[in-house]
Amino acid sequence: MPWNEAGDEGRARAFLDCAPPPARLKPSCDPSFAADIPPLSVDADIDALAARDLLASAAREAGVVALEYFRPGARTSAQVETKVGGSPVTAADLAADSLLKRRLLDALPEAGWLSEETIDDFERLGRRSLIVVDPIDGTANFARGVPQFCVSIAATVGHEIEIGVIYDPMMDELFAARRGGGA
């Protein structure tokens, strides 16, 4: 099924390799730096493969942000706080979340947003599509300098998960799939 209702189903059937990694960005330690990055040049009316590549590109950029704060074997350079419920959240989580939200909602303005690091906006329930993110999946490991963490992003349309992306910035490994199309 294409990403959009009127899309060309044939385009969405072909499986393409994920886009190559973008040039390495020099991230700032300021969580608001994402506002200075120009939006991705992807039309909001795109098919599933282009959406998969959009999410993959955004995940790689969020991984670059996370790596700016990561110190292997040592406590992160990012400020660490505790969320309600006891799980950690770092300034790196918030910076990566800010970048992802700007990138993905600028490219897909009709989508709702659900993030582990953002206050839930129940308006998302009225949206046909939804972007779900965990900007640093494995924050406890990340905060302690353990190199097992990733950026996780999913996109749903009509309550069906259409696209999933997992990016491991430590190994520079990206796994991206679309429903019915494999990874």
N, C-alpha and C positions, 0 to 999 in steps of 0.2 A: 504494500500500500504506500502511495507517495506521502511525503511529509505534509503536503497541503492537499485540500480536497480536489482541486482542479488540476493537479500536477500530471505530468506524463508518466504513467505507471512503468513504461519501458525503461525510462531513465533510472528509476528507483530499483529495478531488478538487477541491473549489472552491479557486480561487486568490484570496487576499485580499492587499491591500496590506500591507506591513510596518507594524508598530505605529509610531505617531508617536514622535519622540525624547522621552525622559524629560526632566523638568526638569533643568537643569544642576546637577550635584552640585559641592560644594566639596571636592575631594579633599585628603587630607593627604599630606605627603611621606614619611610613615612607611609602609613596605610592609605593616605589619601592620594598617593601618587598616580593611581589608576585613572584619575580624572584627566591627567595630562596625555594619556595615550589615545590616539585617534581611534574611532570605532572601526571594527572590521568591515571590509567592503563586501558584505554578503547581503543580497536582497532578502527581505523577510519572507518573500513568497518563493521558498526553495524546496527542493525535493529531499528525500531522506538521506541520500548520499552526501549532498552538500551540507545538510544539517549535521551529519556525523562528522564531517571534516571541520565544520565550524566548532563543534564541541571539542574535538581533538586539539585544534589549534589553541583554543581558550584554556584547555587543561594543561597544555605544555607551558603556556605563559604563567599560569598560576603556580606550576611547579618551579619555574624560575624564581618567582616571588618567595616561595617556601625555602628554597635553597639559600637565599640571601640571609636567612635567619638560622639555618641549621648548622650545628657544630657536631660532627661525628664524635661519639664517645663522651660528649660534654653537654651540659645544660644549654638549651637554646639561648641565643642572644635576645630573643623576643620576650617581652613581658608576658608572664603567665598568670592567669586568673582562674578562679573556679566558678563554673556555672551552677545554677540551681540544679540540684541533683548530684553534684560532686565531680562532674567531669571537667577536665581542663580546657581552656581556650587560650590561645596565644595571640599576640599582635600579628603574627604571621598568618594565622587563620583568618583574621579580620581583613588583612591586606589582600590575601588571595580571594576571599569572598567578595570584596569590593570590586576587584578587577573582573571576576567572573560575572557578577551581576551587571556591571556596566557593559561588558562585551556582549553578553548573551541577550540581555533585554534590548540593547540598541539594535541588534541584528534581528531579534524575534520579539517585537514589541507587543504582540498579541498574547504572548505566553505569560502564565502565572509564574511565581517564584517561590520555591521552598528550599531553605538552606538550614543546615544545622546551626549556623552562626548568626542568622538573621531572625528578628522577631517575626513570627508568623503573621501574614496578612491573609485573612480569610477570604479576601476578594479572589484569591487564586481558585477557590472552589467554583466560581462562576466562569472560569476560563476553559476553553476546549483543550488547550495544550498547557503543559506545565514543565518547567525546568527544575530538577531536584539536584542539589549539590551538597557535597561535604568537601570543603576546600582543602582540608588536610585530614584525610581519613586515617586515623592512627595518631591523633594529637599527643596522647600520652607517650608513645614511642618518640615522636618528633621532639617533644619537650626535654626528654632525657638523653637525646643524642643517639637513639637507636634508629638505624637506617631503614626500618620497615614502616613506611607510610606512603600514601598516594593521594592523588586528586581524583575524586569520584563525581561523575556527572551523568545524569539520565534525563531523557526528554520523553514525555508521555503525550499522547494525543488520544482524546476520548477514553481515558482511563486505561489505555494500553501502553506499556513501555515500548517505545519505538526505537530508541537509541540508548546505548550505554557506552560510557568511556571511562577507563581507568588508566591513570598515568602515574608511573613510578619514576619520580625525578632522580632518585639516587641511581637507578639502573638505566635511565633514559629509555624505559620500555613503555609503550603505549598499546593498550588493547581497546579496540573500538568495534562495535557491532551494531547492526540494525536488525529489528525483528524479522525473522525469516531469511536473513542474509548471512548469518554467521559472523565470525570475527576475523 
